Amino acid sequence: MEAQLQSPTTFKRSLKLYHLTILGVAYMTPMIVYGIYGVIAATSHGQPAGAFTIGVVAMFFTAYSYCHMVKAFPVAGSSYTFTRKGINPKLGFMTGWLILLDYLFIPMAIWLIGSSYFEAAVPAVPRWAWVIIFIAVTTCLNVIGMKIGASVNILLVLIQIMIILAFIIFSIKAVMAGMGEGVVTLTPFFNPDVPFDYVVAGAAISCYCYLGFDAITTFVEEAVEPEKNIPRAIMLTLLICGIAFVAASFFTALAHPSYDFANVDNASYEVAKVIAPPIFASILLAGVIIAQFASGVSAQASGARLLYAMGRDGVLPKKVFGVLNARFNTPVRSILVTGAIALLATTLDVTTSTSFINFGAFVAYILVNLSVISHYFIRKKERGFGAIIKYLIFPFLGAGLVFYLLVHLDIAAVILGCSWGVVGFIILLYLTKMFKKDPPEMTIDE
């Protein structure tokens, strides 16, 4: 009886490469390219493919840095763990605090977007009811265990890819029929008549779509051969979604070069009604809803595992966050907390819930890149020619590119993100007794 009540302190390794990749792709949500297409097309002034390309290039260097750090510190915690182990425990806490903002608000934004589409499809049911249904279903899946969640996501991701391919085919047919540009042109990538700052501003927004490759690292303690499979899953996820985002935005812009939409939030739905048979608009609507569900499962799981890592570390209350359920071997309490926080979505809108997200992610990405330099180049003195490229030049480029995107974020997002950071700094002062000691250290499982 006592053994049954005792909570385990480590996860079971059950997630293989394809599980991890599916979780990453589901988290990034291929269909999000159509959910956010109008915003990026309008912001970049008709150069959405260029914006997505800049975004994926910037993310490549950062993803490469994540691959290095997960090999050095294969434990749950993502950028939080990498920064505290690679640079400094206090800076690690601030990184975890900022990325926690993303992990808590991304599921909320996902469920809000999905609920808005459900509300459009079934107006008789209010949005708040759909939000609660979303939270209840994804919470149950995550409590049962991520292997089941990953298996469910395989089907959902395949459906998304088929819809994207269909949209691309309809876009190509429309161009061949003389619609839009009428010919294949590189204008969706770069228009010399439009200032480059517009493309960069679009790229800064597009990075919201790429938030997900880093979430894979939070499953490192559940992965089979994590030192090999986590880096592979990170790069595969970024490659798959990067190609999907660039291709989808490129062909959509060719078929509909104007970025003047009746509603930028539903721009892809507007385009679909013009270039495709009427039934496809309904399929697209269903696809977006499915995509949001798949993404919500992975997003909530990642947020719960970050809370678990910080709870196990003693930074958050350990009795609440730092334990695993004996029956399911999952951080049930952390999962329930993320679901409870997400209930705020019943009173918020999409704009409010997403305004923080990119700020926290960009700061965390910069620090992970710097962690590679600190850990490998400075501490371990990796100074060979190849090491200089991998551990100095590439992470420096990654940090620089992300900082360049950071300064192009909306000023409101920066102000709100800084405010969250101030709250975290006050908590850090309390935990460290005014910097007289380090925050509690995390034990790395052998």
C-alpha positions as a Markdown table, in Angstrom:
| # | Residue | x | y | z |
|---|---|---|---|---|
| 1 | Met | 0.0 | 0.0 | 0.0 |
| 2 | Glu | 2.8 | 2.4 | 0.9 |
| 3 | Ala | 4.6 | 1.6 | -2.4 |
| 4 | Gln | 1.4 | 2.5 | -4.3 |
| 5 | Leu | 1.2 | 5.9 | -2.6 |
| 6 | Gln | 4.8 | 6.8 | -3.1 |
| 7 | Ser | 5.4 | 9.2 | -5.9 |
| 8 | Pro | 8.2 | 8.4 | -8.3 |
| 9 | Thr | 10.8 | 11.1 | -8.9 |
| 10 | Thr | 11.8 | 10.2 | -12.5 |
| 11 | Phe | 9.9 | 9.6 | -15.7 |
| 12 | Lys | 9.8 | 6.4 | -17.7 |
| 13 | Arg | 11.6 | 6.6 | -21.0 |
| 14 | Ser | 8.9 | 5.7 | -23.6 |
| 15 | Leu | 9.1 | 8.5 | -26.2 |
| 16 | Lys | 11.0 | 7.6 | -29.4 |
| 17 | Leu | 12.2 | 9.9 | -32.2 |
| 18 | Tyr | 8.9 | 9.8 | -34.1 |
| 19 | His | 6.9 | 10.5 | -30.8 |
| 20 | Leu | 9.2 | 13.5 | -30.1 |
| 21 | Thr | 9.0 | 14.8 | -33.7 |
| 22 | Ile | 5.2 | 14.5 | -33.8 |
| 23 | Leu | 4.9 | 16.3 | -30.4 |
| 24 | Gly | 7.1 | 19.1 | -31.7 |
| 25 | Val | 5.3 | 19.4 | -35.0 |
| 26 | Ala | 1.9 | 19.3 | -33.2 |
| 27 | Tyr | 3.1 | 22.0 | -30.8 |
| 28 | Met | 4.2 | 24.3 | -33.6 |
| 29 | Thr | 1.0 | 23.4 | -35.5 |
| 30 | Pro | 1.5 | 23.5 | -39.3 |
| 31 | Met | -2.0 | 25.0 | -39.8 |
| 32 | Ile | -1.0 | 28.0 | -37.7 |
| 33 | Val | 0.5 | 29.4 | -41.0 |
| 34 | Tyr | -3.1 | 30.0 | -42.1 |
| 35 | Gly | -4.3 | 31.2 | -38.7 |
| 36 | Ile | -1.7 | 34.0 | -38.7 |
| 37 | Tyr | -1.2 | 34.5 | -42.4 |
| 38 | Gly | -3.2 | 37.7 | -42.7 |
| 39 | Val | -1.3 | 39.4 | -39.8 |
| 40 | Ile | 2.1 | 38.5 | -41.3 |
| 41 | Ala | 1.1 | 39.4 | -44.9 |
| 42 | Ala | -0.2 | 42.8 | -43.7 |
| 43 | Thr | 2.8 | 43.5 | -41.5 |
| 44 | Ser | 5.3 | 42.5 | -44.1 |
| 45 | His | 3.4 | 44.4 | -46.8 |
| 46 | Gly | 2.9 | 41.4 | -49.0 |
| 47 | Gln | 6.1 | 39.5 | -48.3 |
| 48 | Pro | 5.0 | 36.7 | -46.0 |
| 49 | Ala | 7.3 | 34.1 | -47.4 |
| 50 | Gly | 10.3 | 36.4 | -46.8 |
| 51 | Ala | 9.2 | 36.9 | -43.2 |
| 52 | Phe | 8.8 | 33.2 | -42.6 |
| 53 | Thr | 12.2 | 32.5 | -44.2 |
| 54 | Ile | 14.0 | 35.1 | -42.0 |
| 55 | Gly | 12.2 | 33.6 | -39.0 |
| 56 | Val | 13.3 | 30.0 | -39.7 |
| 57 | Val | 16.9 | 31.1 | -40.4 |
| 58 | Ala | 17.0 | 32.9 | -37.1 |
| 59 | Met | 15.5 | 29.9 | -35.3 |
| 60 | Phe | 18.0 | 27.5 | -37.0 |
| 61 | Phe | 21.0 | 28.8 | -35.1 |
| 62 | Thr | 19.0 | 28.8 | -31.9 |
| 63 | Ala | 17.7 | 25.3 | -32.5 |
| 64 | Tyr | 21.3 | 24.2 | -33.1 |
| 65 | Ser | 22.3 | 25.7 | -29.7 |
| 66 | Tyr | 19.4 | 23.8 | -28.0 |
| 67 | Cys | 20.9 | 20.6 | -29.6 |
| 68 | His | 24.3 | 21.3 | -27.9 |
| 69 | Met | 22.8 | 22.1 | -24.6 |
| 70 | Val | 20.5 | 19.1 | -24.4 |
| 71 | Lys | 23.5 | 16.9 | -24.8 |
| 72 | Ala | 25.3 | 18.6 | -22.0 |
| 73 | Phe | 22.3 | 18.7 | -19.6 |
| 74 | Pro | 19.8 | 16.0 | -20.5 |
| 75 | Val | 17.1 | 16.8 | -17.9 |
| 76 | Ala | 13.7 | 18.4 | -18.0 |
| 77 | Gly | 13.6 | 22.2 | -17.9 |
| 78 | Ser | 14.5 | 23.4 | -21.4 |
| 79 | Ser | 16.0 | 26.9 | -21.5 |
| 80 | Tyr | 15.6 | 27.3 | -17.7 |
| 81 | Thr | 18.0 | 24.4 | -17.1 |
| 82 | Phe | 20.4 | 25.3 | -19.9 |
| 83 | Thr | 20.9 | 28.8 | -18.7 |
| 84 | Arg | 21.3 | 28.0 | -15.0 |
| 85 | Lys | 23.8 | 25.2 | -15.7 |
| 86 | Gly | 25.5 | 26.9 | -18.7 |
| 87 | Ile | 25.9 | 30.4 | -17.3 |
| 88 | Asn | 24.5 | 31.2 | -13.8 |
| 89 | Pro | 21.7 | 29.9 | -11.5 |
| 90 | Lys | 20.3 | 33.3 | -10.9 |
| 91 | Leu | 20.1 | 34.1 | -14.6 |
| 92 | Gly | 18.7 | 30.6 | -15.1 |
| 93 | Phe | 15.8 | 31.4 | -12.8 |
| 94 | Met | 15.0 | 34.6 | -14.7 |
| 95 | Thr | 15.1 | 32.6 | -18.0 |
| 96 | Gly | 12.7 | 30.1 | -16.5 |
| 97 | Trp | 10.5 | 32.8 | -15.3 |
| 98 | Leu | 10.3 | 34.5 | -18.7 |
| 99 | Ile | 9.8 | 31.3 | -20.6 |
| 100 | Leu | 7.2 | 30.2 | -18.1 |
| 101 | Leu | 5.1 | 33.2 | -19.3 |
| 102 | Asp | 5.2 | 31.6 | -22.8 |
| 103 | Tyr | 4.4 | 28.1 | -21.7 |
| 104 | Leu | 1.4 | 29.3 | -19.6 |
| 105 | Phe | 0.0 | 31.7 | -22.2 |
| 106 | Ile | 0.6 | 29.7 | -25.4 |
| 107 | Pro | -2.0 | 27.1 | -24.4 |
| 108 | Met | -4.4 | 29.9 | -23.5 |
| 109 | Ala | -4.0 | 31.5 | -26.9 |
| 110 | Ile | -4.3 | 28.2 | -28.6 |
| 111 | Trp | -7.6 | 27.3 | -26.9 |
| 112 | Leu | -8.9 | 30.8 | -27.5 |
| 113 | Ile | -8.2 | 30.6 | -31.2 |
| 114 | Gly | -9.7 | 27.1 | -31.5 |
| 115 | Ser | -12.8 | 28.2 | -29.5 |
| 116 | Ser | -13.4 | 31.2 | -31.7 |
| 117 | Tyr | -13.5 | 28.9 | -34.7 |
| 118 | Phe | -15.8 | 26.5 | -32.9 |
| 119 | Glu | -18.0 | 29.5 | -32.0 |
| 120 | Ala | -18.1 | 30.5 | -35.7 |
| 121 | Ala | -19.2 | 26.9 | -36.6 |
| 122 | Val | -21.7 | 26.5 | -33.8 |
| 123 | Pro | -22.9 | 30.0 | -32.7 |
| 124 | Ala | -25.4 | 28.6 | -30.3 |
| 125 | Val | -22.6 | 27.5 | -28.0 |
| 126 | Pro | -20.7 | 30.4 | -26.3 |
| 127 | Arg | -16.9 | 30.7 | -26.6 |
| 128 | Trp | -16.3 | 30.2 | -22.9 |
| 129 | Ala | -18.0 | 26.8 | -23.1 |
| 130 | Trp | -15.7 | 25.7 | -25.9 |
| 131 | Val | -12.7 | 26.9 | -23.9 |
| 132 | Ile | -13.7 | 24.7 | -20.9 |
| 133 | Ile | -14.2 | 21.7 | -23.2 |
| 134 | Phe | -10.8 | 22.2 | -24.8 |
| 135 | Ile | -9.1 | 22.4 | -21.4 |
| 136 | Ala | -10.9 | 19.4 | -20.0 |
| 137 | Val | -10.1 | 17.1 | -23.0 |
| 138 | Thr | -6.4 | 18.1 | -23.3 |
| 139 | Thr | -5.9 | 17.9 | -19.5 |
| 140 | Cys | -7.3 | 14.3 | -19.4 |
| 141 | Leu | -5.0 | 13.3 | -22.3 |
| 142 | Asn | -1.9 | 14.8 | -20.6 |
| 143 | Val | -2.7 | 13.2 | -17.2 |
| 144 | Ile | -3.0 | 9.7 | -18.8 |
| 145 | Gly | 0.4 | 10.2 | -20.4 |
| 146 | Met | 2.3 | 11.7 | -23.3 |
| 147 | Lys | 2.8 | 8.5 | -25.3 |
| 148 | Ile | -1.0 | 8.4 | -25.8 |
| 149 | Gly | -1.1 | 12.1 | -26.5 |
| 150 | Ala | 1.7 | 11.6 | -29.1 |
| 151 | Ser | -0.2 | 8.8 | -30.8 |
| 152 | Val | -3.4 | 10.9 | -31.0 |
| 153 | Asn | -1.3 | 13.8 | -32.5 |
| 154 | Ile | 0.0 | 11.6 | -35.4 |
| 155 | Leu | -3.5 | 11.5 | -37.0 |
| 156 | Leu | -4.1 | 15.2 | -36.2 |
| 157 | Val | -0.8 | 16.3 | -37.8 |
| 158 | Leu | -1.4 | 14.2 | -40.9 |
| 159 | Ile | -4.7 | 15.9 | -41.4 |
| 160 | Gln | -3.1 | 19.3 | -41.1 |
| 161 | Ile | -0.4 | 18.4 | -43.7 |
| 162 | Met | -3.1 | 17.1 | -46.2 |
| 163 | Ile | -5.1 | 20.4 | -45.8 |
| 164 | Ile | -1.9 | 22.5 | -46.4 |
| 165 | Leu | -1.0 | 20.5 | -49.5 |
| 166 | Ala | -4.6 | 20.9 | -50.8 |
| 167 | Phe | -4.4 | 24.7 | -50.2 |
| 168 | Ile | -1.1 | 24.9 | -52.0 |
| 169 | Ile | -2.6 | 22.9 | -55.0 |
| 170 | Phe | -5.6 | 25.3 | -55.2 |
| 171 | Ser | -3.2 | 28.3 | -55.0 |
| 172 | Ile | -1.1 | 26.9 | -57.9 |
| 173 | Lys | -4.2 | 26.2 | -60.0 |
| 174 | Ala | -5.4 | 29.7 | -59.3 |
| 175 | Val | -2.1 | 31.3 | -60.5 |
| 176 | Met | -2.1 | 29.1 | -63.6 |
| 177 | Ala | -5.6 | 30.3 | -64.3 |
| 178 | Gly | -4.4 | 33.9 | -64.3 |
| 179 | Met | -5.5 | 34.9 | -60.8 |
| 180 | Gly | -3.3 | 36.9 | -58.5 |
| 181 | Glu | 0.2 | 37.4 | -59.9 |
| 182 | Gly | -0.6 | 35.1 | -62.8 |
| 183 | Val | 3.0 | 34.0 | -62.9 |
| 184 | Val | 5.6 | 32.7 | -60.5 |
| 185 | Thr | 7.5 | 35.6 | -59.0 |
| 186 | Leu | 9.7 | 36.1 | -55.9 |
| 187 | Thr | 7.7 | 39.1 | -54.7 |
| 188 | Pro | 6.3 | 37.1 | -51.7 |
| 189 | Phe | 9.9 | 36.7 | -50.6 |
| 190 | Phe | 11.2 | 40.2 | -51.4 |
| 191 | Asn | 9.8 | 43.3 | -52.9 |
| 192 | Pro | 12.5 | 46.0 | -53.7 |
| 193 | Asp | 9.8 | 48.7 | -53.5 |
| 194 | Val | 9.0 | 47.9 | -49.9 |
| 195 | Pro | 11.3 | 48.9 | -47.0 |
| 196 | Phe | 13.1 | 45.8 | -45.5 |
| 197 | Asp | 12.0 | 46.7 | -42.0 |
| 198 | Tyr | 8.5 | 45.6 | -42.9 |
| 199 | Val | 9.8 | 42.1 | -43.7 |
| 200 | Val | 11.7 | 42.0 | -40.4 |
| 201 | Ala | 8.6 | 43.1 | -38.5 |
| 202 | Gly | 6.7 | 40.3 | -40.1 |
| 203 | Ala | 9.6 | 37.9 | -39.3 |
| 204 | Ala | 9.4 | 38.9 | -35.6 |
| 205 | Ile | 5.7 | 37.9 | -35.6 |
| 206 | Ser | 6.3 | 34.7 | -37.6 |
| 207 | Cys | 8.6 | 33.4 | -34.9 |
| 208 | Tyr | 5.4 | 32.8 | -32.8 |
| 209 | Cys | 4.8 | 29.9 | -35.3 |
| 210 | Tyr | 8.2 | 28.4 | -34.6 |
| 211 | Leu | 7.8 | 28.3 | -30.9 |
| 212 | Gly | 7.8 | 24.5 | -30.3 |
| 213 | Phe | 11.1 | 23.1 | -31.2 |
| 214 | Asp | 12.4 | 24.1 | -27.8 |
| 215 | Ala | 9.4 | 22.4 | -26.1 |
| 216 | Ile | 10.8 | 19.1 | -27.2 |
| 217 | Thr | 13.6 | 19.5 | -24.7 |
| 218 | Thr | 11.1 | 19.4 | -21.8 |
| 219 | Phe | 10.5 | 15.7 | -22.6 |
| 220 | Val | 14.2 | 14.8 | -22.3 |
| 221 | Glu | 13.7 | 12.6 | -19.3 |
| 222 | Glu | 10.9 | 10.6 | -21.1 |
| 223 | Ala | 12.9 | 10.2 | -24.3 |
| 224 | Val | 14.6 | 7.0 | -25.4 |
| 225 | Glu | 18.3 | 7.8 | -26.0 |
| 226 | Pro | 17.7 | 11.6 | -25.4 |
| 227 | Glu | 21.3 | 12.7 | -26.4 |
| 228 | Lys | 20.6 | 11.4 | -29.9 |
| 229 | Asn | 16.9 | 11.6 | -30.4 |
| 230 | Ile | 16.2 | 15.0 | -28.8 |
| 231 | Pro | 18.6 | 17.0 | -31.2 |
| 232 | Arg | 17.3 | 15.0 | -34.2 |
| 233 | Ala | 13.7 | 15.8 | -33.2 |
| 234 | Ile | 14.4 | 19.5 | -32.8 |
| 235 | Met | 16.0 | 19.8 | -36.2 |
| 236 | Leu | 13.3 | 17.6 | -37.9 |
| 237 | Thr | 10.5 | 19.7 | -36.3 |
| 238 | Leu | 12.0 | 23.0 | -37.4 |
| 239 | Leu | 12.7 | 21.6 | -41.0 |
| 240 | Ile | 9.2 | 20.2 | -41.5 |
| 241 | Cys | 7.4 | 23.2 | -40.2 |
| 242 | Gly | 9.8 | 25.7 | -41.8 |
| 243 | Ile | 9.2 | 24.2 | -45.2 |
| 244 | Ala | 5.4 | 24.0 | -44.6 |
| 245 | Phe | 5.2 | 27.7 | -43.5 |
| 246 | Val | 7.4 | 29.1 | -46.3 |
| 247 | Ala | 5.7 | 27.1 | -49.0 |
| 248 | Ala | 2.1 | 27.8 | -47.8 |
| 249 | Ser | 2.7 | 31.5 | -47.5 |
| 250 | Phe | 4.5 | 31.7 | -50.8 |
| 251 | Phe | 1.8 | 30.1 | -52.9 |
| 252 | Thr | -1.0 | 31.8 | -51.0 |
| 253 | Ala | 0.6 | 35.2 | -51.7 |
| 254 | Leu | 1.0 | 34.4 | -55.4 |
| 255 | Ala | -2.7 | 33.5 | -55.7 |
| 256 | His | -3.8 | 36.5 | -53.6 |
| 257 | Pro | -0.9 | 39.2 | -53.6 |
| 258 | Ser | -3.1 | 41.9 | -52.0 |
| 259 | Tyr | -2.6 | 42.2 | -48.2 |
| 260 | Asp | -5.7 | 44.3 | -47.8 |
| 261 | Phe | -8.1 | 41.9 | -46.1 |
| 262 | Ala | -11.6 | 42.4 | -44.7 |
| 263 | Asn | -10.3 | 40.8 | -41.5 |
| 264 | Val | -6.6 | 39.9 | -41.1 |
| 265 | Asp | -7.5 | 37.3 | -38.5 |
| 266 | Asn | -9.5 | 35.3 | -41.0 |
| 267 | Ala | -7.5 | 36.2 | -44.1 |
| 268 | Ser | -6.7 | 32.6 | -45.2 |
| 269 | Tyr | -10.5 | 31.7 | -44.9 |
| 270 | Glu | -11.1 | 34.7 | -47.2 |
| 271 | Val | -8.5 | 33.6 | -49.7 |
| 272 | Ala | -9.8 | 30.0 | -49.6 |
| 273 | Lys | -13.3 | 31.1 | -50.6 |
| 274 | Val | -11.9 | 32.9 | -53.7 |
| 275 | Ile | -9.4 | 30.3 | -55.0 |
| 276 | Ala | -11.0 | 27.0 | -54.0 |
| 277 | Pro | -14.3 | 25.2 | -54.2 |
| 278 | Pro | -16.8 | 26.3 | -51.5 |
| 279 | Ile | -16.4 | 23.0 | -49.6 |
| 280 | Phe | -12.7 | 23.6 | -49.0 |
| 281 | Ala | -13.4 | 26.7 | -46.9 |
| 282 | Ser | -15.3 | 24.5 | -44.5 |
| 283 | Ile | -12.5 | 21.9 | -44.5 |
| 284 | Leu | -10.0 | 24.7 | -43.7 |
| 285 | Leu | -12.2 | 25.7 | -40.8 |
| 286 | Ala | -12.2 | 22.2 | -39.5 |
| 287 | Gly | -8.5 | 21.9 | -40.1 |
| 288 | Val | -7.8 | 24.9 | -38.0 |
| 289 | Ile | -9.9 | 23.6 | -35.1 |
| 290 | Ile | -8.1 | 20.2 | -35.3 |
| 291 | Ala | -4.7 | 22.0 | -35.4 |
| 292 | Gln | -5.5 | 24.0 | -32.3 |
| 293 | Phe | -6.6 | 20.8 | -30.4 |
| 294 | Ala | -3.3 | 19.0 | -31.4 |
| 295 | Ser | -1.2 | 22.0 | -30.4 |
| 296 | Gly | -3.1 | 22.4 | -27.1 |
| 297 | Val | -2.2 | 18.9 | -26.0 |
| 298 | Ser | 1.5 | 19.5 | -26.6 |
| 299 | Ala | 1.5 | 23.0 | -25.2 |
| 300 | Gln | -0.1 | 22.1 | -22.0 |
| 301 | Ala | 2.2 | 19.1 | -21.5 |
| 302 | Ser | 5.3 | 21.3 | -22.0 |
| 303 | Gly | 4.1 | 24.0 | -19.6 |
| 304 | Ala | 3.3 | 21.4 | -17.0 |
| 305 | Arg | 6.8 | 19.8 | -17.3 |
| 306 | Leu | 8.5 | 23.2 | -16.9 |
| 307 | Leu | 6.5 | 23.8 | -13.7 |
| 308 | Tyr | 7.6 | 20.3 | -12.6 |
| 309 | Ala | 11.2 | 21.0 | -13.2 |
| 310 | Met | 11.0 | 24.3 | -11.3 |
| 311 | Gly | 9.0 | 22.6 | -8.5 |
| 312 | Arg | 11.5 | 19.7 | -8.2 |
| 313 | Asp | 14.2 | 22.4 | -8.0 |
| 314 | Gly | 12.5 | 24.1 | -5.1 |
| 315 | Val | 12.0 | 27.4 | -7.0 |
| 316 | Leu | 8.2 | 26.8 | -6.9 |
| 317 | Pro | 6.5 | 24.9 | -4.1 |
| 318 | Lys | 7.8 | 21.3 | -4.4 |
| 319 | Lys | 4.8 | 19.6 | -2.8 |
| 320 | Val | 2.6 | 21.1 | -5.5 |
| 321 | Phe | 4.8 | 21.1 | -8.6 |
| 322 | Gly | 7.7 | 18.8 | -8.0 |
| 323 | Val | 6.1 | 15.4 | -7.8 |
| 324 | Leu | 4.9 | 12.8 | -10.3 |
| 325 | Asn | 1.6 | 10.8 | -9.9 |
| 326 | Ala | 2.3 | 7.2 | -8.9 |
| 327 | Arg | -0.3 | 5.8 | -11.2 |
| 328 | Phe | 0.3 | 7.7 | -14.4 |
| 329 | Asn | 3.9 | 8.8 | -13.9 |
| 330 | Thr | 3.0 | 12.3 | -15.0 |
| 331 | Pro | 3.1 | 15.7 | -13.2 |
| 332 | Val | -0.7 | 15.6 | -12.6 |
| 333 | Arg | -0.7 | 18.6 | -10.2 |
| 334 | Ser | 1.3 | 20.8 | -12.6 |
| 335 | Ile | -1.1 | 19.7 | -15.5 |
| 336 | Leu | -4.1 | 20.7 | -13.4 |
| 337 | Val | -2.6 | 24.0 | -12.5 |
| 338 | Thr | -1.9 | 24.9 | -16.2 |
| 339 | Gly | -5.6 | 24.0 | -16.9 |
| 340 | Ala | -6.8 | 26.1 | -14.0 |
| 341 | Ile | -4.7 | 29.1 | -15.2 |
| 342 | Ala | -6.0 | 28.6 | -18.7 |
| 343 | Leu | -9.6 | 29.3 | -17.4 |
| 344 | Leu | -8.6 | 32.9 | -17.6 |
| 345 | Ala | -9.1 | 32.5 | -21.3 |
| 346 | Thr | -12.8 | 32.7 | -20.7 |
| 347 | Thr | -12.3 | 36.4 | -19.9 |
| 348 | Leu | -9.5 | 37.3 | -22.3 |
| 349 | Asp | -9.1 | 37.8 | -26.0 |
| 350 | Val | -6.4 | 36.4 | -28.4 |
| 351 | Thr | -4.5 | 39.6 | -28.6 |
| 352 | Thr | -4.1 | 40.0 | -24.9 |
| 353 | Ser | -3.1 | 36.4 | -24.3 |
| 354 | Thr | -0.5 | 36.4 | -27.1 |
| 355 | Ser | 1.1 | 39.8 | -26.4 |
| 356 | Phe | 3.6 | 38.4 | -24.0 |
| 357 | Ile | 4.7 | 35.3 | -25.8 |
| 358 | Asn | 7.4 | 36.4 | -28.3 |
| 359 | Phe | 9.2 | 38.6 | -25.7 |
| 360 | Gly | 9.8 | 35.8 | -23.3 |
| 361 | Ala | 10.8 | 33.4 | -26.0 |
| 362 | Phe | 13.3 | 35.8 | -27.6 |
| 363 | Val | 15.0 | 36.6 | -24.3 |
| 364 | Ala | 15.2 | 32.9 | -23.5 |
| 365 | Tyr | 16.6 | 32.1 | -26.9 |
| 366 | Ile | 19.3 | 34.7 | -26.6 |
| 367 | Leu | 20.4 | 33.3 | -23.3 |
| 368 | Val | 20.4 | 29.7 | -24.6 |
| 369 | Asn | 22.8 | 30.8 | -27.4 |
| 370 | Leu | 25.0 | 32.6 | -24.9 |
| 371 | Ser | 24.9 | 29.4 | -22.7 |
| 372 | Val | 26.6 | 27.4 | -25.5 |
| 373 | Ile | 29.4 | 30.0 | -25.6 |
| 374 | Ser | 29.7 | 30.0 | -21.9 |
| 375 | His | 29.6 | 26.2 | -21.4 |
| 376 | Tyr | 31.6 | 24.9 | -24.4 |
| 377 | Phe | 33.8 | 27.7 | -25.5 |
| 378 | Ile | 34.7 | 29.4 | -22.2 |
| 379 | Arg | 34.4 | 26.7 | -19.5 |
| 380 | Lys | 35.3 | 23.5 | -21.5 |
| 381 | Lys | 37.8 | 25.5 | -23.7 |
| 382 | Glu | 36.6 | 23.9 | -27.0 |
| 383 | Arg | 38.8 | 26.0 | -29.3 |
| 384 | Gly | 39.4 | 23.9 | -32.4 |
| 385 | Phe | 38.3 | 25.2 | -35.8 |
| 386 | Gly | 35.1 | 23.2 | -35.8 |
| 387 | Ala | 34.5 | 24.1 | -32.2 |
| 388 | Ile | 34.8 | 27.8 | -32.9 |
| 389 | Ile | 32.1 | 27.5 | -35.6 |
| 390 | Lys | 29.8 | 25.4 | -33.5 |
| 391 | Tyr | 30.3 | 26.9 | -30.0 |
| 392 | Leu | 31.1 | 30.5 | -30.8 |
| 393 | Ile | 30.1 | 31.8 | -34.3 |
| 394 | Phe | 26.8 | 29.9 | -34.7 |
| 395 | Pro | 25.4 | 30.7 | -31.2 |
| 396 | Phe | 26.7 | 34.3 | -31.6 |
| 397 | Leu | 24.8 | 34.6 | -34.9 |
| 398 | Gly | 21.7 | 33.0 | -33.2 |
| 399 | Ala | 21.8 | 35.5 | -30.3 |
| 400 | Gly | 22.3 | 38.4 | -32.7 |
| 401 | Leu | 19.5 | 37.5 | -35.1 |
| 402 | Val | 17.0 | 36.9 | -32.2 |
| 403 | Phe | 18.0 | 40.2 | -30.6 |
| 404 | Tyr | 17.4 | 41.9 | -34.0 |
| 405 | Leu | 13.9 | 40.4 | -34.1 |
| 406 | Leu | 13.3 | 41.4 | -30.4 |
| 407 | Val | 13.8 | 45.1 | -31.0 |
| 408 | His | 11.2 | 44.9 | -33.9 |
| 409 | Leu | 8.5 | 43.6 | -31.6 |
| 410 | Asp | 5.6 | 45.8 | -30.7 |
| 411 | Ile | 6.5 | 48.2 | -27.9 |
| 412 | Ala | 3.4 | 47.0 | -25.9 |
| 413 | Ala | 4.7 | 43.4 | -25.9 |
| 414 | Val | 8.1 | 44.7 | -24.6 |
| 415 | Ile | 6.6 | 46.7 | -21.8 |
| 416 | Leu | 4.3 | 43.8 | -20.7 |
| 417 | Gly | 7.2 | 41.4 | -20.9 |
| 418 | Cys | 9.5 | 43.6 | -18.8 |
| 419 | Ser | 6.8 | 43.9 | -16.2 |
| 420 | Trp | 6.6 | 40.2 | -15.9 |
| 421 | Gly | 10.4 | 40.1 | -15.6 |
| 422 | Val | 10.3 | 42.6 | -12.7 |
| 423 | Val | 7.9 | 40.3 | -10.8 |
| 424 | Gly | 10.3 | 37.4 | -11.4 |
| 425 | Phe | 13.3 | 39.5 | -10.2 |
| 426 | Ile | 11.5 | 40.3 | -6.9 |
| 427 | Ile | 10.9 | 36.6 | -6.4 |
| 428 | Leu | 14.5 | 35.9 | -7.1 |
| 429 | Leu | 15.6 | 38.5 | -4.5 |
| 430 | Tyr | 13.4 | 36.6 | -2.0 |
| 431 | Leu | 14.7 | 33.2 | -2.9 |
| 432 | Thr | 18.4 | 34.3 | -2.8 |
| 433 | Lys | 18.0 | 36.5 | 0.3 |
| 434 | Met | 19.1 | 39.6 | -1.7 |
| 435 | Phe | 21.7 | 37.6 | -3.8 |
| 436 | Lys | 23.5 | 36.2 | -0.8 |
| 437 | Lys | 23.0 | 32.6 | -2.1 |
| 438 | Asp | 22.0 | 30.9 | -5.3 |
| 439 | Pro | 18.5 | 29.6 | -6.0 |
| 440 | Pro | 18.1 | 25.9 | -5.2 |
| 441 | Glu | 20.1 | 23.7 | -7.6 |
| 442 | Met | 18.5 | 21.0 | -9.7 |
| 443 | Thr | 19.9 | 17.5 | -9.4 |
| 444 | Ile | 20.8 | 16.0 | -12.8 |
| 445 | Asp | 19.5 | 12.4 | -13.0 |
| 446 | Glu | 22.1 | 9.9 | -14.2 |
